[in-house]
């Protein structure tokens, strides 16, 4: 199976695939932005943005502010994670003789996705009347703990950690973007792309394409926070380990990563 076709063909995320031209992408983002402005307002208030102004109650205004704040905070967190991945792959591809030629085409494709995600999130925040956060200054050595741009094995280790973090973080923020169905759909599409990235990188490290228990698969202890909680086998009051075994039961579900935990992981690589 061609991994490049897998990354692009098995989803409807036209915003983020290479088959969409630059003009089509900009048109999609522009259309999305117009919808997002209205969709960001809680149900029942969207009409107020296309009709003459009406009086709003104090409670309604507070609700609108709360939902928009939760939404934009989630998008800002996602943007930080996408900034991190985007710069990481750019530096990796720029590092001489780091990535073997057989793997290089895969990371070029992943890098294109991450760049598109950054652009998309920035345009979305702007369309919501919020200034996108500036790109942080990253230290991918984590203060000397890693050498990802001189050691390909370490490059793959951090690539896996970043992708697995992104998958769990996007899932963890789903509740915060549900007030905007357009953003929710796009976020879930990005989530699916990140999941395929994660699966491919894991396989490139000779791991399974999924996580079992809280084992990242030959990962250093510094990455333990990425996998903390993944051993959970209780879903909706049912212990999946009873029917399928602990490994299979835990592998059937990705656990969420709350915003503060995702921020803590990212902060390890921010100066």
C-alpha positions as CSV (number, residue, x, y, z in Angstrom):
1,X,0.0,0.0,0.0
2,X,1.4,3.4,-0.9
3,X,1.6,5.5,2.3
4,X,1.3,8.7,0.4
5,X,-2.0,7.6,-1.1
6,X,-3.1,6.5,2.3
7,X,-2.4,9.9,3.8
8,X,-4.3,11.7,1.1
9,X,-6.9,9.3,-0.3
10,X,-8.5,7.9,2.8
11,X,-10.1,11.1,4.0
12,X,-12.4,13.9,2.9
13,X,-10.1,16.6,4.3
14,X,-9.9,18.5,1.0
15,X,-8.6,21.5,3.0
16,X,-5.4,19.7,3.7
17,X,-4.6,17.4,0.7
18,X,-2.1,18.0,-2.0
19,X,-4.8,17.4,-4.6
20,X,-6.4,20.8,-3.7
21,X,-4.8,23.6,-5.6
22,X,-3.6,26.7,-3.8
23,X,-6.5,28.7,-5.2
24,X,-9.1,26.1,-4.1
25,X,-7.5,26.0,-0.7
26,X,-7.8,29.7,-0.2
27,X,-11.3,29.6,-1.5
28,X,-12.2,26.9,0.9
29,X,-10.6,28.7,3.8
30,X,-12.4,32.0,2.9
31,X,-15.7,30.2,2.7
32,X,-15.0,28.4,6.0
33,X,-14.2,31.7,7.6
34,X,-17.5,33.3,6.6
35,X,-19.4,30.3,8.0
36,X,-17.2,30.2,11.1
37,X,-18.1,33.7,12.2
38,X,-21.8,32.8,12.3
39,X,-21.3,29.3,13.6
40,X,-19.2,30.5,16.4
41,X,-22.2,32.1,18.1
42,X,-24.3,29.7,20.2
43,X,-27.4,28.2,18.6
44,X,-30.2,30.6,18.0
45,X,-28.0,33.6,17.8
46,X,-26.6,33.1,14.3
47,X,-29.5,35.0,12.7
48,X,-28.5,38.1,14.7
49,X,-25.4,38.4,12.5
50,X,-27.4,38.6,9.3
51,X,-30.4,40.6,10.4
52,X,-30.8,44.0,12.0
53,X,-29.4,44.2,15.5
54,X,-31.7,43.1,18.4
55,X,-31.4,43.5,22.1
56,X,-29.5,40.7,23.8
57,X,-29.9,39.6,27.4
58,X,-26.9,39.7,29.7
59,X,-27.0,35.9,30.1
60,X,-27.0,35.4,26.3
61,X,-24.0,37.7,26.0
62,X,-22.1,35.9,28.7
63,X,-22.9,32.5,27.0
64,X,-21.7,33.8,23.7
65,X,-18.4,35.0,25.3
66,X,-17.9,31.8,27.1
67,X,-18.4,29.6,24.0
68,X,-16.2,31.8,21.9
69,X,-13.5,31.9,24.5
70,X,-13.4,28.1,24.8
71,X,-13.4,27.7,21.0
72,X,-10.6,30.2,20.4
73,X,-8.5,28.9,23.3
74,X,-8.8,25.4,21.8
75,X,-7.7,26.7,18.4
76,X,-4.8,28.6,19.9
77,X,-3.6,25.4,21.6
78,X,-3.9,23.5,18.3
79,X,-1.9,26.3,16.6
80,X,1.0,25.9,19.0
81,X,1.1,22.2,18.4
82,X,1.0,22.7,14.7
83,X,3.7,25.4,14.8
84,X,5.8,22.8,16.7
85,X,5.3,20.0,14.2
86,X,5.6,22.3,11.2
87,X,9.0,23.7,12.3
88,X,10.2,20.3,13.4
89,X,9.7,18.7,10.0
90,X,11.0,21.7,8.2
91,X,14.3,21.6,10.2
92,X,14.5,17.8,9.8
93,X,14.1,18.0,6.0
94,X,16.7,20.8,5.9
95,X,19.3,18.8,7.9
96,X,21.9,17.3,5.6
97,X,21.9,13.5,5.3
98,X,19.5,13.1,8.3
99,X,16.5,11.5,6.7
100,X,17.2,8.5,4.4
101,X,16.0,9.0,0.9
102,X,13.4,6.2,1.2
103,X,11.8,8.0,4.1
104,X,12.2,11.5,2.9
105,X,9.2,11.5,0.6
106,X,7.0,10.5,3.5
107,X,8.2,13.4,5.7
108,X,7.9,15.8,2.8
109,X,4.2,14.9,2.6
110,X,3.6,15.1,6.3
111,X,5.4,18.5,6.4
112,X,3.0,19.8,3.7
113,X,0.1,18.8,5.8
114,X,1.4,20.5,8.9
115,X,2.1,23.7,7.0
116,X,-1.5,23.6,5.7
117,X,-2.8,23.1,9.2
118,X,-0.9,26.1,10.5
119,X,-2.3,28.3,7.7
120,X,-5.8,27.0,8.2
121,X,-5.8,27.6,12.0
122,X,-4.4,31.1,11.6
123,X,-7.1,32.0,9.0
124,X,-9.8,30.5,11.2
125,X,-8.8,32.5,14.3
126,X,-8.6,35.6,12.2
127,X,-12.1,35.0,10.8
128,X,-13.3,34.8,14.4
129,X,-11.9,38.2,15.2
130,X,-9.0,36.8,17.2
131,X,-5.3,37.4,16.6
132,X,-3.4,34.1,16.1
133,X,-0.7,33.5,18.6
134,X,2.8,34.1,17.4
135,X,5.0,31.1,16.7
136,X,7.1,30.3,19.8
137,X,10.9,29.8,19.8
138,X,11.5,26.1,19.9
139,X,14.4,24.1,21.3
140,X,13.9,20.6,19.9
141,X,16.9,19.3,22.0
142,X,14.8,20.0,25.1
143,X,17.7,21.7,26.8
144,X,20.2,19.1,25.5
145,X,18.2,16.0,26.2
146,X,17.8,15.1,22.5
147,X,19.7,15.4,19.3
148,X,17.0,14.9,16.7
149,X,18.7,16.6,13.8
150,X,21.9,14.6,13.9
151,X,20.5,11.2,15.0
152,X,17.7,9.9,12.8
153,X,16.5,7.4,15.4
154,X,15.9,10.4,17.8
155,X,14.3,12.3,15.1
156,X,11.7,9.5,14.7
157,X,11.3,9.2,18.5
158,X,10.3,12.9,18.7
159,X,8.2,12.7,15.6
160,X,6.2,9.9,17.1
161,X,5.8,11.8,20.4
162,X,4.6,14.9,18.7
163,X,2.1,13.1,16.5
164,X,0.8,11.0,19.3
165,X,0.4,14.2,21.4
166,X,-1.5,15.9,18.6
167,X,-3.9,13.1,18.2
168,X,-4.8,13.0,21.9
169,X,-4.9,16.8,22.2
170,X,-7.3,17.3,19.3
171,X,-9.6,14.7,20.7
172,X,-9.4,16.4,24.1
173,X,-10.5,19.7,22.7
174,X,-13.5,18.3,20.8
175,X,-15.9,19.4,23.5
176,X,-14.5,23.0,23.4
177,X,-15.2,23.4,19.6
178,X,-18.6,21.8,19.5
179,X,-20.3,25.2,19.6
180,X,-19.1,25.7,16.1
181,X,-20.0,22.7,13.9
182,X,-17.8,24.0,11.0
183,X,-14.7,24.2,13.2
184,X,-15.6,20.8,14.8
185,X,-15.7,19.1,11.4
186,X,-12.4,20.7,10.4
187,X,-10.8,19.8,13.7
188,X,-11.9,16.2,13.4
189,X,-10.5,16.1,9.9
190,X,-7.1,17.4,11.1
191,X,-7.3,14.8,13.9
192,X,-7.7,12.0,11.4
193,X,-4.7,13.3,9.4
194,X,-2.6,13.5,12.6
195,X,-3.6,9.9,13.5
196,X,-2.4,8.6,10.1
197,X,0.8,10.5,10.6
198,X,1.3,9.0,14.0
199,X,0.5,5.5,12.7
200,X,3.0,5.8,9.9
201,X,5.8,7.1,12.1
202,X,5.2,4.4,14.6
203,X,5.5,1.8,11.9
204,X,8.7,3.4,10.6
205,X,10.1,2.7,14.1
206,X,9.0,-0.9,13.8
207,X,6.2,-0.4,16.2
208,X,2.5,-1.3,15.8
209,X,0.5,1.4,14.2
210,X,-1.5,1.9,17.4
211,X,-0.9,2.3,21.1
212,X,-1.5,-0.6,23.5
213,X,-1.8,0.2,27.2
214,X,0.5,3.1,28.1
215,X,3.4,1.8,26.1
216,X,4.6,4.1,23.3
217,X,6.9,1.4,22.0
218,X,10.6,1.7,22.7
219,X,10.2,5.3,23.8
220,X,12.4,7.1,26.3
221,X,11.0,7.8,29.8
222,X,10.9,11.5,29.0
223,X,8.0,10.8,26.7
224,X,5.9,9.1,29.4
225,X,3.5,12.0,29.7
226,X,2.5,11.5,26.1
227,X,1.1,8.1,26.9
228,X,-0.1,8.5,30.5
229,X,-3.7,7.3,30.8
230,X,-3.6,5.3,27.6
231,X,-3.9,2.1,29.6
232,X,-7.5,2.8,30.4
233,X,-9.8,-0.1,29.5
234,X,-13.0,1.2,31.1
235,X,-15.3,2.8,28.5
236,X,-18.9,4.0,29.3
237,X,-18.9,1.8,32.4
238,X,-17.8,-1.4,30.5
239,X,-14.4,-2.9,31.1
240,X,-13.2,-3.8,27.6
241,X,-10.3,-5.9,29.1
242,X,-12.8,-8.4,30.3
243,X,-14.0,-9.2,26.8
244,X,-10.9,-8.5,24.7
245,X,-7.9,-8.5,27.0
246,X,-6.2,-5.4,28.5
247,X,-3.9,-4.7,25.4
248,X,-6.7,-5.0,22.8
249,X,-9.2,-3.2,25.1
250,X,-6.9,-0.2,25.6
251,X,-5.9,-0.1,22.0
252,X,-9.5,0.2,20.8
253,X,-9.7,3.8,22.2
254,X,-7.4,6.8,22.2
255,X,-7.7,8.6,25.5
256,X,-8.0,12.4,25.5
257,X,-5.2,14.7,26.5
258,X,-6.5,17.7,28.4
259,X,-5.2,21.2,27.3
260,X,-2.9,21.7,30.3
261,X,-1.2,18.4,29.8
262,X,-0.7,19.1,26.1
263,X,0.7,22.5,26.9
264,X,3.1,21.0,29.5
265,X,4.4,18.6,26.8
266,X,4.8,21.3,24.2
267,X,6.5,23.6,26.8
268,X,9.4,21.2,27.1
269,X,10.4,22.3,23.6
270,X,9.7,26.0,23.9
271,X,12.4,28.4,25.0
